[in-house]
Amino acid sequence: MTSDPNKKSLRQFQSRDVLWESFEQMARELECSVDYLINEAMKQYARQRSLAGRTPAPVGMRPPEASLPPVALPAEAPRAPASKPRAAPPSRVVPPPPPPRAQIPPAPTRLAAPPPQSRTAVPQPTPLAPRTAPPPPVPSAGRSLPPPLPRHPSPVPPPASSAPTSSTLFVVYDGEKFPVNKDRFVIGRGKQTSDLMVKDPNVSRQHAMVECQKGMYFMVDMGSTNGVEFAGQRIARKPIAEGDTFRICDHEISFTYR
């Protein structure tokens, strides 16, 4: 194993003619070399084999618990001997109470009848006369009512002017400036699918994208194999400032608003 994972050496192997013709046709369609296509296929196969060879650890199992030493239970205290039951004292004979004397109920008292009440006529409420609206005032012969004033609609304020757009962003690559004149400016190897083409087999067909959202520009990685680096670190999405320089494989791409 070498320390450099990107180092390439010449290898020879035997291949079927039909398989080699298929790789050549795929390389022409993808606009890349056959060596790059075979390397990518071997890389994907190696990843699948490494994932298939792993055996997942059993879920929910734990090592058997160590046997615990027996715990000595405290000895029961000796019980005191049961005391002998005491003899009940002799019961005293209570004489029965004398029978109650019969009581004579008092005679019921008669209540005096209330005096008859005189019936008085309840006054009935008198019906109220219906209220009528007062008649409209009759103008005098010498005076005339003024005509109603015309109603003018309230003035409608003019629509607010749209906010000024931000300045144009330029991509500087290989000594040339390219204006970013769309919301999704694609950088990649493909001729028909990229707005800025980078001729390199290590660059994906759609490698990165300059995205504009609410007047701000962002550098976005579109899931490429080798990724996008800024200041030596791989990024997935980053705002673009004046003079920022990004690295795609062996190529430097700068941005400016001037």
Backbone hydrogen bonds, N-H to C=O, Kabsch-Sander energy under -0.5 kcal/mol:
donor,donor_aa,acceptor,acceptor_aa,energy
7,K,4,D,-1.1
20,W,16,R,-2.4
21,E,17,D,-2.5
22,S,18,V,-1.9
23,F,19,L,-2.1
24,E,20,W,-2.2
25,Q,21,E,-2.2
26,M,22,S,-2.3
27,A,23,F,-2.3
28,R,24,E,-1.8
29,E,25,Q,-2.0
30,L,26,M,-2.4
31,E,27,A,-0.7
32,C,27,A,-2.1
37,L,33,S,-1.7
38,I,34,V,-2.5
39,N,35,D,-2.4
40,E,36,Y,-2.1
41,A,37,L,-2.0
42,M,38,I,-2.5
43,K,39,N,-2.1
44,Q,40,E,-2.3
45,Y,41,A,-2.1
46,A,42,M,-2.4
47,R,43,K,-2.0
48,Q,44,Q,-2.2
49,R,45,Y,-2.3
50,S,46,A,-2.2
51,L,47,R,-2.0
52,A,48,Q,-2.1
53,G,49,R,-1.7
54,R,51,L,-0.6
72,A,70,P,-0.5
94,V,92,R,-0.6
143,R,140,S,-0.5
152,H,150,P,-0.6
170,F,256,T,-2.9
171,V,178,F,-3.2
172,V,170,F,-0.5
172,V,254,S,-2.8
173,Y,171,V,-0.6
173,Y,176,E,-2.5
176,E,173,Y,-1.6
178,F,171,V,-2.6
180,V,169,L,-2.9
181,N,179,P,-1.1
185,F,210,V,-2.5
186,V,184,R,-0.7
187,I,208,A,-2.9
188,G,196,L,-2.0
189,R,204,S,-2.2
190,G,205,R,-1.2
195,D,186,V,-2.0
196,L,186,V,-1.8
198,V,188,G,-2.3
199,K,197,M,-0.5
200,D,198,V,-1.3
203,V,200,D,-1.6
207,H,187,I,-1.2
207,H,204,S,-0.6
208,A,187,I,-2.4
209,M,220,V,-2.2
210,V,185,F,-3.0
211,E,209,M,-0.7
211,E,218,F,-2.4
212,C,183,D,-1.9
213,Q,211,E,-0.5
213,Q,216,M,-2.8
216,M,213,Q,-1.7
218,F,211,E,-2.5
219,M,238,K,-3.1
220,V,209,M,-2.8
220,V,218,F,-0.6
221,D,236,A,-2.4
222,M,207,H,-2.1
228,V,235,I,-0.6
229,E,247,R,-2.4
230,F,233,Q,-3.1
233,Q,230,F,-1.3
235,I,228,V,-2.6
238,K,219,M,-1.7
240,I,217,Y,-2.4
241,A,239,P,-0.5
243,G,255,F,-1.7
244,D,241,A,-1.8
246,F,253,I,-3.1
247,R,229,E,-2.6
248,I,251,H,-2.7
249,C,247,R,-0.6
251,H,248,I,-2.1
253,I,246,F,-3.0
254,S,172,V,-2.3
255,F,244,D,-1.6
256,T,170,F,-1.8
